[in-house]
């Protein structure tokens, strides 16, 4: 089971918790956590759900204490614990339960239920859920298509620094969908996402600088962002080739000194922002 390209396996770390393989005896710490979950503690229910969910990458559950290697124990069991926590108003559990309904993980696929749980988490300020709810409105899945609502929820997530929402909001301002068309706003949101390493935002921002749209024309800056987009891009080779083609087109518009400066700036940005491992 994967989610948006996430790893199929995950190393989860909880303070003083070590469980090496599925089927091995649980530690006292795991037993204590399960006991809390069974007593109705929402945080424990969420964490126990996360431990059953190989797609859980919650940094509040990960990276504290010793490593805990967990085999997938079943999406249905993860969904059960998430639901118990979600029904108590736990926003992270609500958001992840929305994912489960959206993708049919451990529960029947149900877009309306996905939206219900995304909304519950989004209304509590969860940026990921706000983004996911905006995406539901943008494509009309589980709710009627509504570009204005999509923009509303994207903006809430974007203002919290969620790169995907910043990029999507930039696109809406770029094309005037759900908001009044505004090139300056598009550049603003593209830049915020690009600075976080969002390759599509980097690409679009580079094109805006090339054309002087929403910002002053600057081939050096355009080349930098297009280079980074091509360099960091994974997946379809044809898309990488398009980004590379745009970069090379901009290179042809620069003087040798400008080209050298652009290459230097791209190298420096790349070195200062190592990709996520």
C-alpha positions as CSV (number, residue, x, y, z in Angstrom):
1,X,0.0,0.0,0.0
2,X,1.4,3.3,-1.0
3,X,0.3,6.9,-0.8
4,X,1.4,9.6,-3.3
5,X,4.6,7.8,-3.9
6,X,5.5,7.1,-0.3
7,X,7.7,4.3,0.6
8,X,6.2,0.8,0.8
9,X,7.9,0.2,4.1
10,X,8.6,2.6,7.0
11,X,10.8,2.8,10.0
12,X,8.9,4.2,12.9
13,X,10.6,5.5,16.0
14,X,8.9,5.8,19.3
15,X,10.6,6.6,22.6
16,X,12.1,3.5,24.1
17,X,10.2,1.2,21.7
18,X,11.9,-1.6,19.8
19,X,9.9,-4.2,17.9
20,X,11.9,-6.0,15.2
21,X,9.7,-8.3,13.3
22,X,6.0,-9.1,13.0
23,X,5.2,-12.1,15.2
24,X,7.8,-11.3,17.8
25,X,6.6,-10.7,21.4
26,X,5.5,-7.1,22.0
27,X,7.6,-5.1,24.4
28,X,6.2,-3.7,27.6
29,X,6.1,-0.3,26.0
30,X,4.0,-1.5,23.1
31,X,1.7,-3.3,25.6
32,X,1.4,-0.1,27.6
33,X,0.5,1.9,24.4
34,X,-2.0,-0.7,23.4
35,X,-3.5,-0.6,26.8
36,X,-3.9,3.2,26.6
37,X,-5.5,2.9,23.2
38,X,-8.0,0.3,24.4
39,X,-8.9,2.5,27.3
40,X,-9.9,5.2,24.9
41,X,-6.8,7.5,24.7
42,X,-7.1,9.2,21.4
43,X,-3.4,9.9,21.0
44,X,-2.5,6.3,21.8
45,X,-5.2,5.1,19.3
46,X,-3.7,7.3,16.6
47,X,-0.2,6.1,17.3
48,X,-1.2,2.5,17.4
49,X,-3.0,3.0,14.1
50,X,0.2,4.6,12.7
51,X,2.1,1.5,13.8
52,X,-0.2,-0.7,11.8
53,X,0.0,1.6,8.7
54,X,3.2,1.4,6.6
55,X,2.1,4.6,4.9
56,X,2.2,6.6,8.1
57,X,5.0,9.2,8.0
58,X,3.9,11.3,10.9
59,X,7.0,13.1,12.3
60,X,5.4,13.3,15.7
61,X,5.3,9.5,15.8
62,X,8.6,9.0,13.9
63,X,12.1,9.9,14.9
64,X,12.0,9.9,18.7
65,X,14.0,7.3,20.5
66,X,15.1,4.0,19.1
67,X,14.2,2.5,15.8
68,X,11.0,0.4,15.5
69,X,10.7,-1.7,12.4
70,X,7.2,-2.7,11.7
71,X,5.8,-5.0,9.1
72,X,2.4,-4.2,7.7
73,X,-0.2,-5.6,10.1
74,X,-3.2,-4.9,8.0
75,X,-4.9,-1.7,6.7
76,X,-8.2,-2.8,8.3
77,X,-6.6,-2.8,11.7
78,X,-5.0,0.6,11.1
79,X,-8.3,2.0,9.9
80,X,-10.0,0.6,13.1
81,X,-7.6,2.5,15.4
82,X,-7.7,5.7,13.3
83,X,-11.5,5.7,13.4
84,X,-11.6,5.4,17.2
85,X,-9.2,8.4,17.4
86,X,-11.0,10.3,14.7
87,X,-14.4,9.9,16.3
88,X,-12.8,11.7,19.3
89,X,-11.7,14.6,17.2
90,X,-8.1,13.7,16.7
91,X,-7.2,15.7,13.5
92,X,-4.3,13.6,12.3
93,X,-6.4,10.4,12.6
94,X,-9.2,12.1,10.8
95,X,-6.9,13.2,8.0
96,X,-5.4,9.7,7.6
97,X,-8.8,8.1,7.7
98,X,-9.8,10.3,4.9
99,X,-6.8,8.9,2.9
100,X,-8.0,5.4,3.7
101,X,-11.4,6.1,2.3
102,X,-10.1,7.9,-0.7
103,X,-7.8,5.0,-1.6
104,X,-9.8,2.1,-0.3
105,X,-7.2,1.1,2.3
106,X,-8.7,-1.3,4.8
107,X,-12.2,0.2,4.1
108,X,-14.4,0.3,1.0
109,X,-13.4,3.2,-1.2
110,X,-15.8,6.0,-0.5
111,X,-15.2,9.6,-1.7
112,X,-18.0,11.1,0.3
113,X,-16.6,9.6,3.5
114,X,-13.1,10.7,2.5
115,X,-14.3,14.3,2.2
116,X,-16.1,14.0,5.6
117,X,-13.0,13.1,7.4
118,X,-10.8,15.6,5.5
119,X,-13.2,18.3,6.3
120,X,-13.2,17.4,10.0
121,X,-9.4,17.7,10.1
122,X,-9.3,20.7,7.8
123,X,-11.6,22.6,10.1
124,X,-9.3,22.0,12.9
125,X,-6.4,23.6,10.9
126,X,-4.7,20.5,9.5
127,X,-2.7,21.7,6.5
128,X,-2.6,18.3,4.8
129,X,-6.3,17.8,5.2
130,X,-6.9,21.4,3.9
131,X,-4.9,20.5,0.8
132,X,-6.7,17.2,0.3
133,X,-10.1,18.9,0.7
134,X,-9.1,21.6,-1.8
135,X,-8.1,18.8,-4.2
136,X,-11.5,17.1,-3.8
137,X,-13.3,20.4,-4.7
138,X,-10.9,21.0,-7.6
139,X,-11.8,17.7,-9.3
140,X,-15.4,17.3,-8.0
141,X,-14.7,14.0,-6.2
142,X,-17.0,13.4,-3.2
143,X,-18.3,17.0,-3.5
144,X,-19.5,19.1,-6.4
145,X,-16.7,20.7,-8.4
146,X,-16.1,24.2,-6.9
147,X,-13.0,26.1,-7.9
148,X,-13.7,28.8,-5.3
149,X,-13.8,26.3,-2.5
150,X,-10.7,24.6,-3.9
151,X,-8.9,28.0,-3.8
152,X,-10.2,28.7,-0.2
153,X,-8.8,25.4,1.2
154,X,-5.6,25.6,-0.8
155,X,-4.9,29.0,0.6
156,X,-5.4,28.0,4.2
157,X,-2.9,25.1,3.7
158,X,-0.5,27.4,1.6
159,X,-0.4,29.9,4.4
160,X,0.8,27.2,6.7
161,X,3.7,26.5,4.3
162,X,2.3,23.4,2.6
163,X,4.2,23.3,-0.7
164,X,1.7,21.4,-2.7
165,X,-1.0,23.8,-1.8
166,X,1.2,26.8,-2.6
167,X,1.9,25.4,-6.0
168,X,-1.8,24.6,-6.7
169,X,-2.8,28.0,-5.5
170,X,-0.2,29.6,-7.8
171,X,-1.7,27.6,-10.7
172,X,-5.2,28.9,-9.9
173,X,-4.0,32.5,-9.8
174,X,-2.0,31.9,-13.0
175,X,-5.1,30.7,-15.0
176,X,-7.8,32.6,-13.1
177,X,-9.7,29.6,-11.9
178,X,-11.6,30.1,-8.6
179,X,-9.8,33.4,-8.1
180,X,-9.3,36.5,-10.1
181,X,-6.4,36.0,-12.5
182,X,-3.3,37.6,-11.0
183,X,0.3,37.0,-12.3
184,X,1.9,38.6,-9.3
185,X,0.1,36.4,-6.9
186,X,0.9,33.4,-9.1
187,X,4.6,34.2,-8.9
188,X,4.4,34.7,-5.1
189,X,2.9,31.3,-4.5
190,X,5.1,29.6,-7.1
191,X,8.2,31.1,-5.4
192,X,7.2,29.9,-1.9
193,X,6.7,26.3,-3.2
194,X,9.8,26.5,-5.4
195,X,12.0,27.4,-2.4
196,X,10.8,24.2,-0.7
197,X,11.9,22.2,-3.7
198,X,8.6,21.7,-5.5
199,X,9.8,20.9,-9.0
200,X,6.7,22.0,-10.9
201,X,6.6,25.3,-9.0
202,X,10.3,25.7,-10.0
203,X,9.5,25.1,-13.6
204,X,6.6,27.5,-13.7
205,X,8.5,30.1,-11.8
206,X,11.4,29.8,-14.3
207,X,8.9,30.4,-17.2
208,X,7.5,33.4,-15.4
209,X,10.9,34.9,-15.1
210,X,11.8,34.1,-18.7
211,X,8.7,35.9,-20.0
212,X,8.7,38.7,-17.4
213,X,5.2,37.7,-16.3
214,X,4.2,38.8,-12.8
215,X,7.8,39.8,-12.2
216,X,10.7,41.5,-13.9
217,X,12.2,39.5,-16.8
218,X,15.4,37.8,-15.6
219,X,17.0,35.1,-17.7
220,X,19.6,34.3,-15.0
221,X,16.9,33.6,-12.4
222,X,14.8,31.8,-15.0
223,X,17.7,29.5,-15.8
224,X,18.3,28.7,-12.1
225,X,14.8,27.6,-11.5
226,X,14.5,25.6,-14.7
227,X,17.8,23.9,-14.0
228,X,16.7,22.9,-10.5
229,X,13.4,21.6,-11.8
230,X,15.1,19.5,-14.4
231,X,17.7,18.3,-12.0
232,X,15.4,17.3,-9.2
233,X,12.6,15.9,-11.3
234,X,11.8,12.1,-11.1
235,X,9.4,10.0,-13.0
236,X,8.4,10.5,-16.6
237,X,11.6,11.1,-18.7
238,X,9.6,13.1,-21.3
239,X,8.6,15.7,-18.7
240,X,12.3,16.0,-17.6
241,X,13.2,16.5,-21.3
242,X,10.6,19.3,-21.6
243,X,12.0,21.1,-18.5
244,X,15.5,20.6,-19.9
245,X,14.4,22.0,-23.3
246,X,13.0,25.1,-21.6
247,X,16.3,25.6,-19.6
248,X,18.4,25.3,-22.8
249,X,16.2,27.8,-24.6
250,X,16.8,30.3,-21.8
251,X,20.5,29.6,-21.9
252,X,20.5,30.6,-25.5
253,X,19.3,34.1,-24.5
254,X,22.1,34.8,-22.1
255,X,25.6,36.2,-22.4
256,X,28.5,34.0,-21.4
257,X,28.8,36.0,-18.1
258,X,25.1,35.6,-17.4
259,X,25.3,31.9,-18.1
260,X,28.2,31.4,-15.8
261,X,26.4,33.3,-13.0
262,X,23.3,31.2,-13.5
263,X,25.2,28.0,-13.3
264,X,26.9,29.1,-10.2
265,X,23.7,30.1,-8.5
266,X,22.0,26.8,-9.4
267,X,24.9,24.8,-8.0
268,X,24.8,26.8,-4.8
269,X,21.1,26.4,-4.3
270,X,21.3,22.7,-5.0
271,X,24.1,22.3,-2.5
272,X,22.3,24.3,0.1
273,X,19.0,22.3,-0.3
274,X,19.8,18.6,-0.3
275,X,16.8,16.6,-1.5
276,X,14.8,14.6,1.1
277,X,16.1,11.1,1.6
